[in-house]
Every structure is written in structure tokens, then in C-alpha cells.
Amino acid sequence: MVRVRASQKWFTEEEVSRLLSIGVDELRSLARNKHVGIFEKAAEAAGVTAERLLFTLSDLMILSVLWPKIQH
């Protein structure tokens, strides 16, 4: 179970990594494969390389369900 503040709308990749106990590189790979994390997409459209990913609460919930299934 993942617990976050109800008022928090955005999560950095470091926060998501810590909440899900997943490495940042694994998180980036999973996010890229499942098309979650919007900062990377916005940066690509602007023609620059994204330094960090940002996730919404919906993205976090999707990743929290998918990660245990992929891990095993």
C-alpha cells in the first residue's frame, strides 16, 4: 500500500522510486514502456532531453499495481 498526502498532485521520480522501492533506472524504463510520466513527453516535444520525470497520482497508482507483477 502506498500512502501519500491527498493534496500532493505531482511526484518526482525520486519520490516514486522511494515509495515503490524501485531503482530510478528501472522506474524510468517501466515509465517509458507503459507511457506514464509526463515531463519526459513534454520535454521531447520541446526538443530537449528530460532530466527528471514527474508523475501524477494516477501514474503512481498504475505503477504501484504493475511493479509487483513485473518484478516476479
C-alpha positions in Angstrom: 0.0 0.0 0.0 1.3 3.5 -0.9 0.3 6.4 1.3 0.6 10.0 0.1 -0.8 13.3 1.1 -4.2 14.0 -0.6 -3.1 17.5 -1.6 0.0 16.3 -3.4 -0.6 16.3 -7.2 2.9 15.7 -8.6 5.6 13.3 -7.6 9.3 13.3 -8.7 10.9 10.2 -9.9 12.9 10.1 -6.6 9.7 10.1 -4.6 8.1 7.4 -6.7 11.3 5.3 -6.6 11.4 5.5 -2.8 7.6 4.8 -2.4 7.7 1.7 -4.6 11.2 0.5 -3.6 12.4 0.5 -7.2 15.6 1.8 -8.7 15.5 5.1 -10.6 16.7 3.4 -13.8 14.1 0.6 -13.5 11.5 3.2 -12.9 12.5 5.2 -16.0 12.4 2.0 -18.1 9.0 1.0 -16.7 7.6 4.5 -17.2 8.8 4.6 -20.8 7.4 1.2 -21.6 4.0 1.9 -20.0 3.8 5.5 -21.2 3.5 7.2 -17.8 5.3 10.2 -16.6 4.5 13.4 -18.4 7.6 15.6 -18.0 9.6 13.4 -20.3 7.0 13.6 -23.1 6.7 17.4 -22.8 10.5 17.8 -22.9 10.7 15.5 -26.0 8.1 17.6 -27.7 10.1 20.8 -26.9 13.2 19.2 -28.4 15.2 18.9 -25.1 16.3 16.0 -23.0 14.3 15.5 -19.8 16.4 15.4 -16.7 13.7 14.0 -14.4 10.3 12.5 -14.7 7.2 13.8 -13.0 4.3 11.5 -12.2 0.6 12.2 -11.3 -1.2 10.4 -8.6 -2.8 8.2 -11.3 0.6 7.3 -12.7 1.7 6.4 -9.2 -1.2 4.1 -8.7 -0.7 2.4 -12.1 3.0 1.8 -11.3 2.2 0.5 -7.8 -0.1 -2.1 -9.3 2.3 -3.0 -12.2 5.6 -3.1 -10.4 5.0 -6.2 -8.2 3.7 -8.1 -11.3 6.7 -7.2 -13.4 9.1 -7.9 -10.6 8.1 -11.5 -10.1 
